[in-house]
Amino acid sequence: MINTISRLAAAAVFAVATTATAQYPTRQIQVYMPGAPGGSFDTMTRLVTTKLADNLKQPVVVENIPGAGGTLAIDRCLKAEADGYNVCIGYVGNLAIAPYLYPDLKYDPVKDVKPVALLGSVSFVLAVPASSPFKTVDDLVKFARANPGKLNYASSGNGTGAHVGAEMMKAYGKLDMVHVPYQGNAPASIALLGGHVDWSFEALPTAIPNVKAGKLRALATSAPQRAAELPDVPTMAEQGFPGFDLQSWVAVVVPAKTPDSAIRVLNAEINKILASPELKQQYATRGAVPMGGTPEQFATYLKSEMAQYGKVMGKAKAD
């Protein structure tokens, strides 16, 4: 009799758990997005979350939280309930670089979050305003060496890809230039377009429209190969910075105690969206590359990125 009751109880628990998993999500999902609206990662994320809302038949609301290189958004997200309804947007800055930049960082990118899926990656363009006298990277470097501390450059915040790229350039070229951080890609781009700063590493998706419209001049691209969207623009490696490779990525993570069942649902749906011809085309026109993969693959990738940027930040500080 006891065995029968135990079996019935176990079956009931399994049925409830199965139903709960099948039902997720049953209400709105909140997405904590670092940076201001309109930036490249904001756009890449919203292209996915719009489809995610359609597929899951639940609202997916994106809240922009600029500041501190994207760490404020992660911190806010991790303080929310770990129930699958609070989703954090991470990227190279607030996950792989932040531990080396902020000694008082309030979270551990490995222990305090669970990876869900990589969304996509972008490379950068070293861009100057169209009115700038600089026509090549060599022009900019020569001026910087002759005038230490005179040139300034924008970034989307401390520890972001644009900031780290500039630090790499300064360290490798032994240059003295002034960093002007903004709260996101969009404000940094506006500053560059307005001539308030001399140059910036602009995310490729953000830079392309302005370069093609003649509002910005592209001096170099940051990946090892030339960008298909800007085939006439040489790479940094081609212009005196051998081995220069700056690429950034955006991803979905959740608070560490989030149920694996919710993570599996989110991962499956995100991968389905990233594999769709429509999303691939939307990313391609913006100079972005869809990634995807399993949470385990993302976890391995994050650890390798943290190791790589630990060396980069160490070199920048040493120089």
Protein Blocks (a to p, Z undefined) as FASTA:
>chain_A
ZZmmmmmmmmmmmmmmmmmmmmpccbdcddddedjehiaklmmmmmmmmmmmmmnopacd
ddddeeehhlmmmmmmmmmccehpaccdddfklmmmmmmmmmklcbdfklmpccfbdfbd
cdddddddfkbmbfbfklmmmmmmmmghkaccddebehiaklmmmmmmmmmnopaddddd
debjklmmmmmmnopafbdcddfklmmmmmmnopaccfbdfbfbdcfklmmbccfklnop
ghiacdddddddddfklcfklmmmmmmmmmmmmmpmklmmmmmmnopacebdcfklmmmm
mmmmmmmmmmmmmmmmmZZ
